[in-house]
Amino acid sequence: METTKTMQKDTPQSACKAYSQDYSEDVIPHLPPWGVMTVIDVWLNNAALGLYIVTACALLLRPVTFGILAQPAFVLAWLLLVADLLMLVADLGDPRRFHHMLRTFRPTSPMWVGVWALTLSSVTILIPALWGALGLMNGFELLPPACAASIMAVLDSDAAVNILVTFIALGIICAAGGLCYKGVLFSATSRPVWRKTRWFSAYLTNGGILLGCALFIGLGMALHVTNGLHKLFPAMLVMLVIDMLLLQFHLRPAMRDGSSTLQRRNLGTATVLDAAAFACLLAVIAGVGNPALVALAVLAIAASALMGRHSFVLPTRGV
């Protein structure tokens, strides 16, 4: 007991502070070498899996309305997912780390769940992407007539449709896991800022679906296939409100300590962009038939997602 009191008396005040709960002015040991590549990785993850989930649900629920747009959307989702996997492996520094997670069994590890979810997503999404690629090639008459007729006859068969629906449904399950795991991975830590954001997974999941809706609409506008896209607007308004609430009442309080002024400003900008997108979509629903408002909303949602993720993913780097 006497020894303990002596140690407490002799310990400098600065050393005691190193063990305080407030890390805002402390030097963070073993700071991860994460940069812009990590931010892009998170954005690509949300964009790819969010777009796939939105496209898959739209096709399963309204196949006649969204059947044409689903083809390029599946292809784009798979390409974005491949780019995300390449970015993730490069960001890890050593490709063997990704392979190591595949040959282990740790279902309680968010990283293990995420690696397997992304790997299985890339496989299951490949089948709808091939279906979409063949449909696009047939639509643009890139295949010989005889070959195109044979391929479409196979794709229109009951067996092919059942296989496609099965892989689409499996892809939704895998994509949901891949979309959620990053938020859990970040928040389940003792690092400053991150340890206070237990709802960050909700922010990424809601934002990923919202970003997927924006990309789906943007792709439809670029290809002049806008039939039925207005049906997504009411759901997007709800997700925008949730996004703004999580930004202002969950992430912003958590970032008061341990983040730079620029990052907090970017978080506020993300909220402003969400509000601008909300106003644009609300005006369109109210009857203002201006496609520019929809395009502006799409760009605002994409930019808000990038700024929000940049502000949070790099909170302790002071950049």
Residue, then its C-alpha position, 0 to 999 in steps of 0.5 A: m500500500e505504501t509503495t503504491k502511494t509513493m508511486q502515485k506521488d512520484t508520477p509526473q502529471s504529464a504521465c498521468k495524462a497519458y492514461s486519461q480518457d481524453y486523447s485529444e492532445d495525446v500522441i497516438p501510438h502506432l498510428p495506422p498509415w491510412g490516407v486517401m486510399t482508405v477513404i476511397d476504399v470505403w466510398l467504393n465499398n458503399a457505392a458498389l454494394g449499395l448499388y447492387i442491393v438497390t438494383a437487385c431489389a428493384l429488379l425482383l420487385r419490379p422486373v418489367t419497370f427496371g429490367i432494362l436499367a438493371q443490366p448496366a447497373f449490375v455490370l457497374a456494381w461488379l466493376l466498382l466492387v472489383a475496384d474496391l477489392l483491389m484498393l483494399v488489398a493495396d491499402l493493406g500493404d501486404p496481399r497475404r493479409f487478405h489471403h490469411m483472413l480467407r484461410t482462417f475461421r473467426p466468425t466473431s471478427p468483423m474483419w473476417v466477416g467482411v473479407w468473406a462477405l466481399t469475396l462471396s459478393s464478388v462471386t455472386i454478383l458476377i452472375p447478374a453482371l454477366w447477365g447484364a453484360l450479355g443483355l447490353m451486348n445484344g441490345f447494342e448489336l455487338l453479337p452476330p445475329a445467330c449467336a445473339a439469338s442462341i444466347m437470349a434463348v438460353l437466358d430466357s429459359d426457366a432454368a436460367v431465370n431461376i439461377l439468376v434469381t438465386f444468385i441475385a438473392l444470395g448476392i443481397i445477403c453477401a452484399a449486406g454483410g460487406l456493407c455493414y462490416k466496416g462500420v463495426l470494424f471502425s467503431a469496435t476499437s479504443r482509438p479516439v473518436w472511433r470508439k465513441t461512434r457505435w452507430f457508425s455502421a448504421y451511418l455507412t449502411n444507410g448511406g450506402i443504400l442512399l448512394g446506391c439509389a443515387l448511382f442507380i438514378g444517375l445511371g438511368m439519366a445518363l442512359h436515358v432510361t428513367n422509367g420508374l425512377h421517381k418511385l425511389f424519391p420518397a425512400m431517399l428522402v427518409m434516408l437523407v433525414i437519417d443521414m443528417l441526423l446521424l451526422q449532426f447528433h452522433l458523428r459531430p459530437a464524437m469528433r469534437d476531440g481528436s479531429s482537425t478543424l477541416q474534418r469537422r468543417n467537411l462533416g458540416t458540408a456533408t450535412v449541407l449537401d444532404a439538405a440540398a439533395f433533400a430540397c431538390l428531391l422534395a421539389v421534384i416530388a412536389g411537381v417541379g419537373n426539372p431533370a437538373l434538380v435530380a442530377l443535382a441531388v445525385l451529385a450532392i449525395a455522392a459528394s456528401a458520402l465522400m466528405g462524411r467518410h473522409s471526416f470520420v475515417l481519418p480523425t486522428r491524423g490531423v489532415 
